[in-house]
Every structure is written in C-alpha cells, then in structure tokens.
Amino acid sequence: MKKFGFTLAEVLITLSIIGVVSAITLPTLTSNTRTAQIGPKLAKAASMFEQANQALLNERGVDSLFDTNLLPADQGGDFDDYLDELRNFMKITILDDENNNPFPNRASWTEGGSTPNNDCRVGNPHEMAGYFATKDGIVYGLRMAVFAPLNRRPHRSYVGGVMVDINGTARPNETGRDIFAFALYADGSLRPVGSDDWNEANPNSQCSWRTQCEPNVPMLDGYACTGHIFANDLKVLYN
C-alpha cells in the first residue's frame, strides 16, 4: 500500500529552505515598500501645508500671504504668529522656533546625505525661521527669504523655503530619502525644488532634477530630488 505524506526530515529541510529564501528576499521587499511610500507621503505633506495656507488666506479674505502681515519677510510680521494661525488648519503637535529647536540634528537638513547644490537651496541657507511637527509625525522647517519681492501676482511672489521630513524623528534623515525641499509662494502654494515650475520662477538657477537627480548621477542633490518625484508620478526612480 502506497503511503502519502512527508517525513519529519523532509519538512525540516523544506522549512530551512523557505527560511533562507525569506532572509534573502525580505529586506529587499521591505526596502521597496518603503521607497514606494515616499512619493505618496511627500505629496500628502505638501498638500496639507498648501491647504492650511489656502484656508488662512480664505479666512483673511486676501490672495497673498504678505497681506496677512504675519510673515517676518513682510517686515512687520512675526513667524510665531504665522504658525499660531496655521494651527487652526493643521494638526500641529510641536511648535518651536530656531532658538529652542526640538530637532537639532536637522539644523543642516543634510545629515548623512549629499551636500546640496547652492542653486537648489531655498530661503536663507544659514537660518531656519522655525519648526513644527504634525500629529502624523511629519516635521516642517521654514526658511524665510531675507527679502521677498512683492508681486501683484501672488503665485510669482517668493516667500521662502519649506523643508519637509516625512518620517519625523526616524532615520535616515537624508535629503532625497526622507527630507525634501519646496519653495513657498505668496498664494500659499509649494513648488518642488528642481522642478520645471520652480525653475520658471528662478530662471538663473541651474538646479534641475533632470541633471541632479537622475539614476546615473554620481552624487545626488537631495533637494532636486523633490522635483524628480513630482515629475515622475510620485515614484522614486533614483538610487
């Protein structure tokens, strides 16, 4: 009579093979999953900030952030007042300024990453106006422009730079991996650094995701990779 089934030795060998294959493939699958989440998380973070600014403008009945008299670049505004207003429209859990920065290891925004090309910097490169974190763990840091030229068209009036750390206090804390950069305009919109929209308002800049965040570029400019993600359907195609 023919017997069906497996011996204990056969089962143990099979389980061992499965364990080895899992150990080899699991890190890659986990890494791919995390990479696939970068674009959607970044888009969500940018959208929340833009919506908060738009709600602020609507409440004030104005088209430009400069007309709120809240921004330090407007020579009469105060950054803390601006953040206090944003709290009405964003779930901010931590609010602080540069003098008592709760995230000191983010002062350079390049820890563990490449050194950003000067053309890709936004706002005042030496000074952060303030930081805040939201309930979902996203950290925002703002660099306000030393001089922000007023323009009758708010979408062309540059306010400063917004840095976004999509995973908060968790590592890797690298530009192009979890830290990204945007330019903030007076209509409350964000433009990804290195994107076509960003360079349209910065015609003298040499910062472009096409030349500084392509898969074969030896040293990625992490700031320009923000533009890469938004230009490629929120996908991370660089290494």
HELIX and SHEET records of a PDB file:
HELIX    1   1 LEU A    8  ARG A   60  1                                  53    
HELIX    2   2 LEU A   65  THR A   68  5                                   4    
HELIX    3   3 PRO A   72  ASP A   74  5                                   3    
HELIX    4   4 PHE A   79  LEU A   86  1                                   8    
HELIX    5   5 GLU A   98  ASN A  100  5                                   3    
HELIX    6   6 PRO A  104  ARG A  106  5                                   3    
HELIX    7   7 ASN A  118  CYS A  120  5                                   3    
HELIX    8   8 PRO A  154  ARG A  156  5                                   3    
HELIX    9   9 ASP A  196  GLU A  200  1                                   5    
HELIX   10  10 TRP A  209  GLN A  212  1                                   4    
HELIX   11  11 CYS A  225  ALA A  231  1                                   7    
SHEET    1   A 6 ILE A  92  ASP A  97  0                                        
SHEET    2   A 6 GLY A 130  THR A 134 -1                                        
SHEET    3   A 6 VAL A 139  MET A 144 -1                                        
SHEET    4   A 6 TYR A 158  ASP A 165 -1                                        
SHEET    5   A 6 ILE A 179  TYR A 185 -1                                        
SHEET    6   A 6 LEU A 190  PRO A 192 -1                                        
END                                                                             
